[in-house]
């Protein structure tokens, strides 16, 4: 008996992933400065992404908007 595998995800499928993009704030443990991360989780939950820390809040919001447009997702604040 063979196990059924999920269909492969190709680069061309990225625009149809959907899901949600979120922006969250964090604090650097050493310096105490605030940073932001942008996260994407696909509709099915099988594809996830987390950005590196972003120092500027405006840049984080712009990155979230671009990522949401690229993946067909909604931005949640």
mmCIF file of the N, C-alpha and C atoms, coordinates in Angstrom:
data_MODEL
# 
_entry.id   MODEL 
# 
loop_
_atom_site.group_PDB 
_atom_site.id 
_atom_site.type_symbol 
_atom_site.label_atom_id 
_atom_site.label_alt_id 
_atom_site.label_comp_id 
_atom_site.label_asym_id 
_atom_site.label_entity_id 
_atom_site.label_seq_id 
_atom_site.pdbx_PDB_ins_code 
_atom_site.Cartn_x 
_atom_site.Cartn_y 
_atom_site.Cartn_z 
_atom_site.occupancy 
_atom_site.B_iso_or_equiv 
_atom_site.pdbx_formal_charge 
_atom_site.auth_seq_id 
_atom_site.auth_comp_id 
_atom_site.auth_asym_id 
_atom_site.auth_atom_id 
_atom_site.pdbx_PDB_model_num 
ATOM 1   N N  . UNK A 1 1  ? 0.834  -1.164 0.000   1.00 0.00 ? 1  UNK A N  1 
ATOM 2   C CA . UNK A 1 1  ? 0.000  0.000  0.000   1.00 0.00 ? 1  UNK A CA 1 
ATOM 3   C C  . UNK A 1 1  ? 0.893  1.246  0.000   1.00 0.00 ? 1  UNK A C  1 
ATOM 4   N N  . UNK A 1 2  ? 0.675  2.164  -0.910  1.00 0.00 ? 2  UNK A N  1 
ATOM 5   C CA . UNK A 1 2  ? 1.476  3.382  -0.991  1.00 0.00 ? 2  UNK A CA 1 
ATOM 6   C C  . UNK A 1 2  ? 0.756  4.535  -0.306  1.00 0.00 ? 2  UNK A C  1 
ATOM 7   N N  . UNK A 1 3  ? 1.543  5.366  0.311   1.00 0.00 ? 3  UNK A N  1 
ATOM 8   C CA . UNK A 1 3  ? 0.986  6.541  0.979   1.00 0.00 ? 3  UNK A CA 1 
ATOM 9   C C  . UNK A 1 3  ? 0.710  7.622  -0.056  1.00 0.00 ? 3  UNK A C  1 
ATOM 10  N N  . UNK A 1 4  ? -0.393 8.311  0.110   1.00 0.00 ? 4  UNK A N  1 
ATOM 11  C CA . UNK A 1 4  ? -0.741 9.374  -0.818  1.00 0.00 ? 4  UNK A CA 1 
ATOM 12  C C  . UNK A 1 4  ? 0.010  10.643 -0.420  1.00 0.00 ? 4  UNK A C  1 
ATOM 13  N N  . UNK A 1 5  ? 0.690  11.229 -1.378  1.00 0.00 ? 5  UNK A N  1 
ATOM 14  C CA . UNK A 1 5  ? 1.481  12.420 -1.119  1.00 0.00 ? 5  UNK A CA 1 
ATOM 15  C C  . UNK A 1 5  ? 0.714  13.664 -1.538  1.00 0.00 ? 5  UNK A C  1 
ATOM 16  N N  . UNK A 1 6  ? 0.989  14.748 -0.838  1.00 0.00 ? 6  UNK A N  1 
ATOM 17  C CA . UNK A 1 6  ? 0.401  16.033 -1.214  1.00 0.00 ? 6  UNK A CA 1 
ATOM 18  C C  . UNK A 1 6  ? 1.035  16.496 -2.522  1.00 0.00 ? 6  UNK A C  1 
ATOM 19  N N  . UNK A 1 7  ? 0.289  17.213 -3.339  1.00 0.00 ? 7  UNK A N  1 
ATOM 20  C CA . UNK A 1 7  ? 0.871  17.702 -4.588  1.00 0.00 ? 7  UNK A CA 1 
ATOM 21  C C  . UNK A 1 7  ? 2.028  18.662 -4.312  1.00 0.00 ? 7  UNK A C  1 
ATOM 22  N N  . UNK A 1 8  ? 3.002  18.644 -5.178  1.00 0.00 ? 8  UNK A N  1 
ATOM 23  C CA . UNK A 1 8  ? 4.165  19.507 -5.028  1.00 0.00 ? 8  UNK A CA 1 
ATOM 24  C C  . UNK A 1 8  ? 3.779  20.966 -5.241  1.00 0.00 ? 8  UNK A C  1 
ATOM 25  N N  . UNK A 1 9  ? 4.537  21.850 -4.595  1.00 0.00 ? 9  UNK A N  1 
ATOM 26  C CA . UNK A 1 9  ? 4.334  23.283 -4.761  1.00 0.00 ? 9  UNK A CA 1 
ATOM 27  C C  . UNK A 1 9  ? 5.497  23.816 -5.579  1.00 0.00 ? 9  UNK A C  1 
ATOM 28  N N  . UNK A 1 10 ? 5.173  24.489 -6.664  1.00 0.00 ? 10 UNK A N  1 
ATOM 29  C CA . UNK A 1 10 ? 6.181  25.064 -7.540  1.00 0.00 ? 10 UNK A CA 1 
ATOM 30  C C  . UNK A 1 10 ? 6.187  26.580 -7.392  1.00 0.00 ? 10 UNK A C  1 
ATOM 31  N N  . UNK A 1 11 ? 7.238  27.215 -7.893  1.00 0.00 ? 11 UNK A N  1 
ATOM 32  C CA . UNK A 1 11 ? 7.358  28.667 -7.791  1.00 0.00 ? 11 UNK A CA 1 
ATOM 33  C C  . UNK A 1 11 ? 6.163  29.380 -8.411  1.00 0.00 ? 11 UNK A C  1 
ATOM 34  N N  . UNK A 1 12 ? 5.612  28.834 -9.470  1.00 0.00 ? 12 UNK A N  1 
ATOM 35  C CA . UNK A 1 12 ? 4.465  29.470 -10.119 1.00 0.00 ? 12 UNK A CA 1 
ATOM 36  C C  . UNK A 1 12 ? 3.204  29.406 -9.266  1.00 0.00 ? 12 UNK A C  1 
ATOM 37  N N  . UNK A 1 13 ? 3.183  28.551 -8.251  1.00 0.00 ? 13 UNK A N  1 
ATOM 38  C CA . UNK A 1 13 ? 2.013  28.420 -7.378  1.00 0.00 ? 13 UNK A CA 1 
ATOM 39  C C  . UNK A 1 13 ? 1.981  29.462 -6.264  1.00 0.00 ? 13 UNK A C  1 
ATOM 40  N N  . UNK A 1 14 ? 3.063  30.197 -6.079  1.00 0.00 ? 14 UNK A N  1 
ATOM 41  C CA . UNK A 1 14 ? 3.163  31.118 -4.957  1.00 0.00 ? 14 UNK A CA 1 
ATOM 42  C C  . UNK A 1 14 ? 2.054  32.167 -4.992  1.00 0.00 ? 14 UNK A C  1 
ATOM 43  N N  . UNK A 1 15 ? 1.709  32.645 -6.162  1.00 0.00 ? 15 UNK A N  1 
ATOM 44  C CA . UNK A 1 15 ? 0.698  33.699 -6.271  1.00 0.00 ? 15 UNK A CA 1 
ATOM 45  C C  . UNK A 1 15 ? -0.698 33.223 -5.888  1.00 0.00 ? 15 UNK A C  1 
ATOM 46  N N  . UNK A 1 16 ? -0.901 31.922 -5.773  1.00 0.00 ? 16 UNK A N  1 
ATOM 47  C CA . UNK A 1 16 ? -2.219 31.391 -5.420  1.00 0.00 ? 16 UNK A CA 1 
ATOM 48  C C  . UNK A 1 16 ? -2.259 30.786 -4.019  1.00 0.00 ? 16 UNK A C  1 
ATOM 49  N N  . UNK A 1 17 ? -1.227 31.001 -3.218  1.00 0.00 ? 17 UNK A N  1 
ATOM 50  C CA . UNK A 1 17 ? -1.178 30.401 -1.887  1.00 0.00 ? 17 UNK A CA 1 
ATOM 51  C C  . UNK A 1 17 ? -2.261 30.923 -0.955  1.00 0.00 ? 17 UNK A C  1 
ATOM 52  N N  . UNK A 1 18 ? -2.525 32.226 -1.023  1.00 0.00 ? 18 UNK A N  1 
ATOM 53  C CA . UNK A 1 18 ? -3.489 32.815 -0.101  1.00 0.00 ? 18 UNK A CA 1 
ATOM 54  C C  . UNK A 1 18 ? -2.976 32.768 1.322   1.00 0.00 ? 18 UNK A C  1 
ATOM 55  N N  . UNK A 1 19 ? -3.866 32.903 2.256   1.00 0.00 ? 19 UNK A N  1 
ATOM 56  C CA . UNK A 1 19 ? -3.479 32.849 3.661   1.00 0.00 ? 19 UNK A CA 1 
ATOM 57  C C  . UNK A 1 19 ? -3.450 34.215 4.296   1.00 0.00 ? 19 UNK A C  1 
ATOM 58  N N  . UNK A 1 20 ? -2.596 34.374 5.281   1.00 0.00 ? 20 UNK A N  1 
ATOM 59  C CA . UNK A 1 20 ? -2.534 35.654 5.981   1.00 0.00 ? 20 UNK A CA 1 
ATOM 60  C C  . UNK A 1 20 ? -1.086 36.080 6.203   1.00 0.00 ? 20 UNK A C  1 
ATOM 61  N N  . UNK A 1 21 ? -0.911 37.391 6.195   1.00 0.00 ? 21 UNK A N  1 
ATOM 62  C CA . UNK A 1 21 ? 0.384  38.008 6.472   1.00 0.00 ? 21 UNK A CA 1 
ATOM 63  C C  . UNK A 1 21 ? 0.206  38.833 7.739   1.00 0.00 ? 21 UNK A C  1 
ATOM 64  N N  . UNK A 1 22 ? 1.075  38.633 8.704   1.00 0.00 ? 22 UNK A N  1 
ATOM 65  C CA . UNK A 1 22 ? 0.986  39.376 9.960   1.00 0.00 ? 22 UNK A CA 1 
ATOM 66  C C  . UNK A 1 22 ? 2.297  40.106 10.248  1.00 0.00 ? 22 UNK A C  1 
ATOM 67  N N  . UNK A 1 23 ? 2.178  41.179 11.011  1.00 0.00 ? 23 UNK A N  1 
ATOM 68  C CA . UNK A 1 23 ? 3.335  41.954 11.446  1.00 0.00 ? 23 UNK A CA 1 
ATOM 69  C C  . UNK A 1 23 ? 3.343  41.907 12.966  1.00 0.00 ? 23 UNK A C  1 
ATOM 70  N N  . UNK A 1 24 ? 4.477  41.529 13.520  1.00 0.00 ? 24 UNK A N  1 
ATOM 71  C CA . UNK A 1 24 ? 4.557  41.496 14.978  1.00 0.00 ? 24 UNK A CA 1 
ATOM 72  C C  . UNK A 1 24 ? 5.804  42.225 15.442  1.00 0.00 ? 24 UNK A C  1 
ATOM 73  N N  . UNK A 1 25 ? 5.705  42.790 16.627  1.00 0.00 ? 25 UNK A N  1 
ATOM 74  C CA . UNK A 1 25 ? 6.827  43.534 17.205  1.00 0.00 ? 25 UNK A CA 1 
ATOM 75  C C  . UNK A 1 25 ? 7.560  42.661 18.213  1.00 0.00 ? 25 UNK A C  1 
ATOM 76  N N  . UNK A 1 26 ? 8.845  42.896 18.309  1.00 0.00 ? 26 UNK A N  1 
ATOM 77  C CA . UNK A 1 26 ? 9.673  42.193 19.284  1.00 0.00 ? 26 UNK A CA 1 
ATOM 78  C C  . UNK A 1 26 ? 10.687 43.156 19.867  1.00 0.00 ? 26 UNK A C  1 
ATOM 79  N N  . UNK A 1 27 ? 11.396 42.708 20.865  1.00 0.00 ? 27 UNK A N  1 
ATOM 80  C CA . UNK A 1 27 ? 12.408 43.563 21.498  1.00 0.00 ? 27 UNK A CA 1 
ATOM 81  C C  . UNK A 1 27 ? 13.735 42.812 21.537  1.00 0.00 ? 27 UNK A C  1 
ATOM 82  N N  . UNK A 1 28 ? 14.780 43.480 21.087  1.00 0.00 ? 28 UNK A N  1 
ATOM 83  C CA . UNK A 1 28 ? 16.121 42.918 21.119  1.00 0.00 ? 28 UNK A CA 1 
ATOM 84  C C  . UNK A 1 28 ? 16.545 42.729 22.572  1.00 0.00 ? 28 UNK A C  1 
ATOM 85  N N  . UNK A 1 29 ? 16.996 41.547 22.914  1.00 0.00 ? 29 UNK A N  1 
ATOM 86  C CA . UNK A 1 29 ? 17.351 41.244 24.301  1.00 0.00 ? 29 UNK A CA 1 
ATOM 87  C C  . UNK A 1 29 ? 18.603 41.965 24.775  1.00 0.00 ? 29 UNK A C  1 
ATOM 88  N N  . UNK A 1 30 ? 19.509 42.245 23.854  1.00 0.00 ? 30 UNK A N  1 
ATOM 89  C CA . UNK A 1 30 ? 20.778 42.874 24.238  1.00 0.00 ? 30 UNK A CA 1 
ATOM 90  C C  . UNK A 1 30 ? 20.644 44.401 24.272  1.00 0.00 ? 30 UNK A C  1 
ATOM 91  N N  . UNK A 1 31 ? 20.177 44.972 23.171  1.00 0.00 ? 31 UNK A N  1 
ATOM 92  C CA . UNK A 1 31 ? 20.111 46.429 23.058  1.00 0.00 ? 31 UNK A CA 1 
ATOM 93  C C  . UNK A 1 31 ? 18.797 47.007 23.581  1.00 0.00 ? 31 UNK A C  1 
ATOM 94  N N  . UNK A 1 32 ? 17.744 46.208 23.616  1.00 0.00 ? 32 UNK A N  1 
ATOM 95  C CA . UNK A 1 32 ? 16.445 46.690 24.066  1.00 0.00 ? 32 UNK A CA 1 
ATOM 96  C C  . UNK A 1 32 ? 15.669 47.439 23.002  1.00 0.00 ? 32 UNK A C  1 
ATOM 97  N N  . UNK A 1 33 ? 16.166 47.466 21.772  1.00 0.00 ? 33 UNK A N  1 
ATOM 98  C CA . UNK A 1 33 ? 15.471 48.170 20.697  1.00 0.00 ? 33 UNK A CA 1 
ATOM 99  C C  . UNK A 1 33 ? 14.324 47.315 20.148  1.00 0.00 ? 33 UNK A C  1 
ATOM 100 N N  . UNK A 1 34 ? 13.322 47.994 19.623  1.00 0.00 ? 34 UNK A N  1 
ATOM 101 C CA . UNK A 1 34 ? 12.149 47.313 19.069  1.00 0.00 ? 34 UNK A CA 1 
ATOM 102 C C  . UNK A 1 34 ? 12.418 46.974 17.607  1.00 0.00 ? 34 UNK A C  1 
ATOM 103 N N  . UNK A 1 35 ? 11.967 45.788 17.194  1.00 0.00 ? 35 UNK A N  1 
ATOM 104 C CA . UNK A 1 35 ? 12.045 45.388 15.791  1.00 0.00 ? 35 UNK A CA 1 
ATOM 105 C C  . UNK A 1 35 ? 10.715 44.741 15.395  1.00 0.00 ? 35 UNK A C  1 
ATOM 106 N N  . UNK A 1 36 ? 10.523 44.555 14.103  1.00 0.00 ? 36 UNK A N  1 
ATOM 107 C CA . UNK A 1 36 ? 9.293  43.982 13.573  1.00 0.00 ? 36 UNK A CA 1 
ATOM 108 C C  . UNK A 1 36 ? 9.624  42.790 12.681  1.00 0.00 ? 36 UNK A C  1 
ATOM 109 N N  . UNK A 1 37 ? 8.750  41.803 12.664  1.00 0.00 ? 37 UNK A N  1 
ATOM 110 C CA . UNK A 1 37 ? 8.884  40.681 11.747  1.00 0.00 ? 37 UNK A CA 1 
ATOM 111 C C  . UNK A 1 37 ? 7.595  40.543 10.955  1.00 0.00 ? 37 UNK A C  1 
ATOM 112 N N  . UNK A 1 38 ? 7.735  40.094 9.726   1.00 0.00 ? 38 UNK A N  1 
ATOM 113 C CA . UNK A 1 38 ? 6.604  39.857 8.844   1.00 0.00 ? 38 UNK A CA 1 
ATOM 114 C C  . UNK A 1 38 ? 6.482  38.351 8.662   1.00 0.00 ? 38 UNK A C  1 
ATOM 115 N N  . UNK A 1 39 ? 5.286  37.826 8.879   1.00 0.00 ? 39 UNK A N  1 
ATOM 116 C CA . UNK A 1 39 ? 5.066  36.382 8.761   1.00 0.00 ? 39 UNK A CA 1 
ATOM 117 C C  . UNK A 1 39 ? 3.954  36.102 7.762   1.00 0.00 ? 39 UNK A C  1 
ATOM 118 N N  . UNK A 1 40 ? 4.110  35.012 7.020   1.00 0.00 ? 40 UNK A N  1 
ATOM 119 C CA . UNK A 1 40 ? 3.065  34.547 6.103   1.00 0.00 ? 40 UNK A CA 1 
ATOM 120 C C  . UNK A 1 40 ? 2.808  33.075 6.375   1.00 0.00 ? 40 UNK A C  1 
ATOM 121 N N  . UNK A 1 41 ? 1.543  32.718 6.480   1.00 0.00 ? 41 UNK A N  1 
ATOM 122 C CA . UNK A 1 41 ? 1.128  31.320 6.583   1.00 0.00 ? 41 UNK A CA 1 
ATOM 123 C C  . UNK A 1 41 ? 0.086  31.095 5.504   1.00 0.00 ? 41 UNK A C  1 
ATOM 124 N N  . UNK A 1 42 ? 0.290  30.065 4.687   1.00 0.00 ? 42 UNK A N  1 
ATOM 125 C CA . UNK A 1 42 ? -0.626 29.806 3.576   1.00 0.00 ? 42 UNK A CA 1 
ATOM 126 C C  . UNK A 1 42 ? -1.980 29.333 4.084   1.00 0.00 ? 42 UNK A C  1 
ATOM 127 N N  . UNK A 1 43 ? -2.946 29.338 3.177   1.00 0.00 ? 43 UNK A N  1 
ATOM 128 C CA . UNK A 1 43 ? -4.313 28.919 3.511   1.00 0.00 ? 43 UNK A CA 1 
ATOM 129 C C  . UNK A 1 43 ? -4.341 27.534 4.133   1.00 0.00 ? 43 UNK A C  1 
ATOM 130 N N  . UNK A 1 44 ? -3.592 26.626 3.588   1.00 0.00 ? 44 UNK A N  1 
ATOM 131 C CA . UNK A 1 44 ? -3.570 25.255 4.095   1.00 0.00 ? 44 UNK A CA 1 
ATOM 132 C C  . UNK A 1 44 ? -2.651 25.053 5.280   1.00 0.00 ? 44 UNK A C  1 
ATOM 133 N N  . UNK A 1 45 ? -1.826 26.050 5.591   1.00 0.00 ? 45 UNK A N  1 
ATOM 134 C CA . UNK A 1 45 ? -0.912 25.954 6.715   1.00 0.00 ? 45 UNK A CA 1 
ATOM 135 C C  . UNK A 1 45 ? 0.353  25.164 6.420   1.00 0.00 ? 45 UNK A C  1 
ATOM 136 N N  . UNK A 1 46 ? 0.526  24.742 5.179   1.00 0.00 ? 46 UNK A N  1 
ATOM 137 C CA . UNK A 1 46 ? 1.692  23.916 4.850   1.00 0.00 ? 46 UNK A CA 1 
ATOM 138 C C  . UNK A 1 46 ? 2.905  24.724 4.388   1.00 0.00 ? 46 UNK A C  1 
ATOM 139 N N  . UNK A 1 47 ? 2.722  26.020 4.119   1.00 0.00 ? 47 UNK A N  1 
ATOM 140 C CA . UNK A 1 47 ? 3.832  26.871 3.711   1.00 0.00 ? 47 UNK A CA 1 
ATOM 141 C C  . UNK A 1 47 ? 3.861  28.069 4.651   1.00 0.00 ? 47 UNK A C  1 
ATOM 142 N N  . UNK A 1 48 ? 5.021  28.327 5.245   1.00 0.00 ? 48 UNK A N  1 
ATOM 143 C CA . UNK A 1 48 ? 5.151  29.451 6.168   1.00 0.00 ? 48 UNK A CA 1 
ATOM 144 C C  . UNK A 1 48 ? 6.460  30.181 5.905   1.00 0.00 ? 48 UNK A C  1 
ATOM 145 N N  . UNK A 1 49 ? 6.465  31.470 6.210   1.00 0.00 ? 49 UNK A N  1 
ATOM 146 C CA . UNK A 1 49 ? 7.639  32.317 6.018   1.00 0.00 ? 49 UNK A CA 1 
ATOM 147 C C  . UNK A 1 49 ? 7.712  33.300 7.173   1.00 0.00 ? 49 UNK A C  1 
ATOM 148 N N  . UNK A 1 50 ? 8.931  33.596 7.638   1.00 0.00 ? 50 UNK A N  1 
ATOM 149 C CA . UNK A 1 50 ? 9.144  34.635 8.636   1.00 0.00 ? 50 UNK A CA 1 
ATOM 150 C C  . UNK A 1 50 ? 10.366 35.444 8.230   1.00 0.00 ? 50 UNK A C  1 
ATOM 151 N N  . UNK A 1 51 ? 10.203 36.755 8.196   1.00 0.00 ? 51 UNK A N  1 
ATOM 152 C CA . UNK A 1 51 ? 11.304 37.623 7.782   1.00 0.00 ? 51 UNK A CA 1 
ATOM 153 C C  . UNK A 1 51 ? 12.340 37.761 8.897   1.00 0.00 ? 51 UNK A C  1 
ATOM 154 N N  . UNK A 1 52 ? 13.460 38.287 8.544   1.00 0.00 ? 52 UNK A N  1 
ATOM 155 C CA . UNK A 1 52 ? 14.450 38.677 9.540   1.00 0.00 ? 52 UNK A CA 1 
ATOM 156 C C  . UNK A 1 52 ? 13.934 39.930 10.224  1.00 0.00 ? 52 UNK A C  1 
ATOM 157 N N  . UNK A 1 53 ? 14.496 40.302 11.356  1.00 0.00 ? 53 UNK A N  1 
ATOM 158 C CA . UNK A 1 53 ? 14.045 41.516 12.044  1.00 0.00 ? 53 UNK A CA 1 
ATOM 159 C C  . UNK A 1 53 ? 14.184 42.760 11.165  1.00 0.00 ? 53 UNK A C  1 
ATOM 160 N N  . UNK A 1 54 ? 13.140 43.584 11.179  1.00 0.00 ? 54 UNK A N  1 
ATOM 161 C CA . UNK A 1 54 ? 13.106 44.838 10.424  1.00 0.00 ? 54 UNK A CA 1 
ATOM 162 C C  . UNK A 1 54 ? 13.019 45.967 11.443  1.00 0.00 ? 54 UNK A C  1 
ATOM 163 N N  . UNK A 1 55 ? 13.964 46.910 11.394  1.00 0.00 ? 55 UNK A N  1 
ATOM 164 C CA . UNK A 1 55 ? 14.051 47.960 12.414  1.00 0.00 ? 55 UNK A CA 1 
ATOM 165 C C  . UNK A 1 55 ? 12.960 49.016 12.280  1.00 0.00 ? 55 UNK A C  1 
ATOM 166 N N  . UNK A 1 56 ? 12.539 49.325 11.058  1.00 0.00 ? 56 UNK A N  1 
ATOM 167 C CA . UNK A 1 56 ? 11.597 50.419 10.816  1.00 0.00 ? 56 UNK A CA 1 
ATOM 168 C C  . UNK A 1 56 ? 10.179 49.880 10.626  1.00 0.00 ? 56 UNK A C  1 
ATOM 169 N N  . UNK A 1 57 ? 9.216  50.433 11.354  1.00 0.00 ? 57 UNK A N  1 
ATOM 170 C CA . UNK A 1 57 ? 7.828  49.973 11.265  1.00 0.00 ? 57 UNK A CA 1 
ATOM 171 C C  . UNK A 1 57 ? 7.236  50.207 9.878   1.00 0.00 ? 57 UNK A C  1 
ATOM 172 N N  . UNK A 1 58 ? 7.530  51.346 9.270   1.00 0.00 ? 58 UNK A N  1 
ATOM 173 C CA . UNK A 1 58 ? 7.003  51.632 7.932   1.00 0.00 ? 58 UNK A CA 1 
ATOM 174 C C  . UNK A 1 58 ? 7.513  50.627 6.908   1.00 0.00 ? 58 UNK A C  1 
ATOM 175 N N  . UNK A 1 59 ? 8.785  50.264 7.013   1.00 0.00 ? 59 UNK A N  1 
ATOM 176 C CA . UNK A 1 59 ? 9.338  49.264 6.101   1.00 0.00 ? 59 UNK A CA 1 
ATOM 177 C C  . UNK A 1 59 ? 8.672  47.909 6.311   1.00 0.00 ? 59 UNK A C  1 
ATOM 178 N N  . UNK A 1 60 ? 8.364  47.572 7.555   1.00 0.00 ? 60 UNK A N  1 
ATOM 179 C CA . UNK A 1 60 ? 7.688  46.304 7.840   1.00 0.00 ? 60 UNK A CA 1 
ATOM 180 C C  . UNK A 1 60 ? 6.303  46.284 7.211   1.00 0.00 ? 60 UNK A C  1 
ATOM 181 N N  . UNK A 1 61 ? 5.569  47.396 7.296   1.00 0.00 ? 61 UNK A N  1 
ATOM 182 C CA . UNK A 1 61 ? 4.240  47.461 6.687   1.00 0.00 ? 61 UNK A CA 1 
ATOM 183 C C  . UNK A 1 61 ? 4.322  47.384 5.162   1.00 0.00 ? 61 UNK A C  1 
ATOM 184 N N  . UNK A 1 62 ? 5.333  48.027 4.589   1.00 0.00 ? 62 UNK A N  1 
ATOM 185 C CA . UNK A 1 62 ? 5.504  47.943 3.130   1.00 0.00 ? 62 UNK A CA 1 
ATOM 186 C C  . UNK A 1 62 ? 5.867  46.522 2.708   1.00 0.00 ? 62 UNK A C  1 
ATOM 187 N N  . UNK A 1 63 ? 6.738  45.876 3.477   1.00 0.00 ? 63 UNK A N  1 
ATOM 188 C CA . UNK A 1 63 ? 7.115  44.491 3.167   1.00 0.00 ? 63 UNK A CA 1 
ATOM 189 C C  . UNK A 1 63 ? 5.910  43.566 3.265   1.00 0.00 ? 63 UNK A C  1 
ATOM 190 N N  . UNK A 1 64 ? 5.064  43.782 4.264   1.00 0.00 ? 64 UNK A N  1 
ATOM 191 C CA . UNK A 1 64 ? 3.860  42.959 4.419   1.00 0.00 ? 64 UNK A CA 1 
ATOM 192 C C  . UNK A 1 64 ? 2.908  43.165 3.251   1.00 0.00 ? 64 UNK A C  1 
ATOM 193 N N  . UNK A 1 65 ? 2.762  44.400 2.795   1.00 0.00 ? 65 UNK A N  1 
ATOM 194 C CA . UNK A 1 65 ? 1.871  44.677 1.665   1.00 0.00 ? 65 UNK A CA 1 
ATOM 195 C C  . UNK A 1 65 ? 2.381  44.002 0.389   1.00 0.00 ? 65 UNK A C  1 
ATOM 196 N N  . UNK A 1 66 ? 3.684  44.064 0.159   1.00 0.00 ? 66 UNK A N  1 
ATOM 197 C CA . UNK A 1 66 ? 4.254  43.426 -1.033  1.00 0.00 ? 66 UNK A CA 1 
ATOM 198 C C  . UNK A 1 66 ? 4.105  41.909 -0.952  1.00 0.00 ? 66 UNK A C  1 
ATOM 199 N N  . UNK A 1 67 ? 4.393  41.337 0.208   1.00 0.00 ? 67 UNK A N  1 
ATOM 200 C CA . UNK A 1 67 ? 4.271  39.886 0.378   1.00 0.00 ? 67 UNK A CA 1 
ATOM 201 C C  . UNK A 1 67 ? 2.822  39.430 0.201   1.00 0.00 ? 67 UNK A C  1 
ATOM 202 N N  . UNK A 1 68 ? 1.884  40.197 0.753   1.00 0.00 ? 68 UNK A N  1 
ATOM 203 C CA . UNK A 1 68 ? 0.468  39.842 0.606   1.00 0.00 ? 68 UNK A CA 1 
ATOM 204 C C  . UNK A 1 68 ? 0.023  39.915 -0.840  1.00 0.00 ? 68 UNK A C  1 
ATOM 205 N N  . UNK A 1 69 ? 0.470  40.939 -1.553  1.00 0.00 ? 69 UNK A N  1 
ATOM 206 C CA . UNK A 1 69 ? 0.114  41.047 -2.967  1.00 0.00 ? 69 UNK A CA 1 
ATOM 207 C C  . UNK A 1 69 ? 0.708  39.905 -3.770  1.00 0.00 ? 69 UNK A C  1 
ATOM 208 N N  . UNK A 1 70 ? 1.934  39.547 -3.470  1.00 0.00 ? 70 UNK A N  1 
ATOM 209 C CA . UNK A 1 70 ? 2.640  38.500 -4.213  1.00 0.00 ? 70 UNK A CA 1 
ATOM 210 C C  . UNK A 1 70 ? 2.022  37.117 -3.985  1.00 0.00 ? 70 UNK A C  1 
ATOM 211 N N  . UNK A 1 71 ? 1.549  36.862 -2.763  1.00 0.00 ? 71 UNK A N  1 
ATOM 212 C CA . UNK A 1 71 ? 1.009  35.525 -2.436  1.00 0.00 ? 71 UNK A CA 1 
ATOM 213 C C  . UNK A 1 71 ? -0.508 35.453 -2.494  1.00 0.00 ? 71 UNK A C  1 
ATOM 214 N N  . UNK A 1 72 ? -1.172 36.585 -2.760  1.00 0.00 ? 72 UNK A N  1 
ATOM 215 C CA . UNK A 1 72 ? -2.629 36.592 -2.788  1.00 0.00 ? 72 UNK A CA 1 
ATOM 216 C C  . UNK A 1 72 ? -3.226 36.449 -1.396  1.00 0.00 ? 72 UNK A C  1 
ATOM 217 N N  . UNK A 1 73 ? -2.574 37.030 -0.407  1.00 0.00 ? 73 UNK A N  1 
ATOM 218 C CA . UNK A 1 73 ? -2.979 36.917 1.002   1.00 0.00 ? 73 UNK A CA 1 
ATOM 219 C C  . UNK A 1 73 ? -3.613 38.204 1.492   1.00 0.00 ? 73 UNK A C  1 
ATOM 220 N N  . UNK A 1 74 ? -4.086 38.148 2.722   1.00 0.00 ? 74 UNK A N  1 
ATOM 221 C CA . UNK A 1 74 ? -4.632 39.328 3.398   1.00 0.00 ? 74 UNK A CA 1 
ATOM 222 C C  . UNK A 1 74 ? -3.689 39.731 4.515   1.00 0.00 ? 74 UNK A C  1 
ATOM 223 N N  . UNK A 1 75 ? -3.485 41.034 4.699   1.00 0.00 ? 75 UNK A N  1 
ATOM 224 C CA . UNK A 1 75 ? -2.645 41.530 5.789   1.00 0.00 ? 75 UNK A CA 1 
ATOM 225 C C  . UNK A 1 75 ? -3.503 41.658 7.035   1.00 0.00 ? 75 UNK A C  1 
ATOM 226 N N  . UNK A 1 76 ? -3.047 41.066 8.116   1.00 0.00 ? 76 UNK A N  1 
ATOM 227 C CA . UNK A 1 76 ? -3.705 41.196 9.425   1.00 0.00 ? 76 UNK A CA 1 
ATOM 228 C C  . UNK A 1 76 ? -2.786 41.987 10.330  1.00 0.00 ? 76 UNK A C  1 
ATOM 229 N N  . UNK A 1 77 ? -3.337 42.964 11.013  1.00 0.00 ? 77 UNK A N  1 
ATOM 230 C CA . UNK A 1 77 ? -2.502 43.819 11.868  1.00 0.00 ? 77 UNK A CA 1 
ATOM 231 C C  . UNK A 1 77 ? -2.622 43.429 13.309  1.00 0.00 ? 77 UNK A C  1 
# 
